[in-house]
Amino acid sequence: MTVKTGDLQEIKEEYVEYIITTMSNEELLALARNQVNNEIESLDSKQFKKYTFDNCDEYIYEDLKAYVEEDDPSKAYQLMLEIIDDRELA
């Protein structure tokens, strides 16, 4: 059975819609995590810093660095809340 090129593209688009629609929230989150991880895994620190600047803002890299380097779990938790809150307000 031969399918016209335009029809094949439409079938592919409908397949994507079907798959996404039938996925659970956990599956969608895993898919998103994998996609972002694939985009950043091969970046060195300079490239990653530029990526975060281009895709989020100029402060996210340093904010996350401070979070990762914080030894006190309660302070780290507070830093993460501030990181999230600062970006939700923007």
Residue pairs with C-beta under 8 A, 6 or more apart in sequence:
3 11
20 28
23 31
39 51
40 48
40 51
43 51
48 61
49 61
52 60
52 61
52 64
53 60
53 61
56 87
57 87
57 90
59 86
60 83
60 87
63 79
63 82
63 83
63 86
64 83
66 79
67 76
67 79
67 80
67 83
70 76
70 79
